[in-house]
Amino acid sequence: METSRRKFEKRVWLASPCMHGDELKYMKEAYETNWMSTVGENLNAVEEQLCKKLNCPYCVALSSGTAALHMAMKLAGERVYGRPEVGHGVLEGKRVFCSDMTFDATVNPIVYEGGIPVFIDAEYATWNMDPEVLRKAFEIYPEVKIVVLVHLYGTPAKIEEIKEICREYDALIIEDAAEALNATYEGGYVGSFGDYGVISFNGNKLITGSSGGVILLHSREDADKVRKWTTQAREEAPWYQHEEIGYNYRMSNVIAGVVRGQLPYIQDHAERKKAIYDRYQQAFLEAELPVHMNPYEQGKSVPNYWLSCMLINREAMCKQVRSEREALFITEPGKSCPTEILEALDGINAEGRPIWKPMHAQPIYKLHPFITRKGDERAKTNAYIDNGIQDVGMDIFDRGLCLPSDINMMVEQQEYIIEVIKDCFR
């Protein structure tokens, strides 16, 4: 392995914003017209254009994707269990099924509302929720009525299979499509398949508002509820009247100006992300590296390629050990591991990341149920080591990593990153 490498003068990021100029025009318009709060033409335009783009009848722009997930959880909970007493979450003591391979923002709103997350293992075919495991989970907990499904890294899950299972058990679906704007499954945009959908405009997403998100809805009644709840649940009265718990979750008209300026570039950004993914995949195939890119159902789904990720073949893994906060590895000829590659990338001033550590393995959720194809594996978190990969999510976490996927990355920079990765396997 090379001991000295040239460094990029400016850091190559995992995923950074790509701005075009229209964003500033709409922000300036908000400033000049003095619509600086949570109403205004930018907000109206964002909601209208996203409804049209995603073929979804209602959309409400909020301060973050997490806020949108929280409101989706609240809507689903009230629909199933009714309005709670003040001071109690709508899911108080109720179990909710949730994708295990995700960021904790997916899971936390369940807990905000007093619910108990039950984690559903991933599958290798998409790295998303395994429909077979979901069915197993319903056999164990048939009373569950809400499923939170993630489209990881912009790759659609097997949404039709999951919808069919949920129909059998009369369960609602919340689609966490925070990372998956513009991704499609059998021609439909993800986020619009479930009862509620969520998109994020965080700074590293396909398009950005610097922050912000939207909730996608299928009824005016739900849209009206969200608008009310997210403006402190004020009642229609000449004074401040409150009969429900409210939140300050509405997107500002200024942030909406950034999103509005980004909206025309959704397809352009997705195509540039795909080109990055394709270059990695082609180069790794030509070099016969013992790795695979993050998969998707070809012929059924089209990812937005938000992040290009890599999974190292099991037999090509060098020795690697991770504690709760640190990782160590031992170099071996012809082998590598995520820790070694990430260190090599950082050494040339490029940012990679580990795959999301599964939620069932997070200390905060270590006592919550975790379902695999063999049932509840809570007592056997690392069972895959000795029992034929029961715990798919942890296996992907151990062997996978997110590669630099920045739209602003030049082809020459990506080519050098590829060479550095190849060098790790020499």
Secondary structure, 3 states (H helix, E strand, C coil): CCCCCCCCCCCECCCCCCCCCHHHHHHHHHHHHCCCCCCCHHHHHHHHHHHHHHCCCEEEEECEHHHHHHHHHHHHHHHHHCCCCCCCCCCCCCEEEEECCCCHHHHHHHHHCCCEEEEECECCCCCCECHHHHHHHHHHCCCCCEEEEECHHHCCCCHHHHHHHHHHCCCEEEEECCCCCCCEECCEECCCCCCEEEEECECCCCCCCECEEEEEECCHHHHHHHHHHCECCECCCCCCCECCCCCECECCHHHHHHHHHHHHHHHHHHHHHHHHHHHHHHHHHHCCCCEEECCCCCCCEECCCCCCEEEECHHHECEEEECCCCEEEECCCCCECHHHHHHHHHHCCECCEECCCCHHHCHHHCCCCEEECCEECHHHCCHHHCCCCCCHHHHHHHHEEECCCCCCCCHHHHHHHHHHHHHHCC
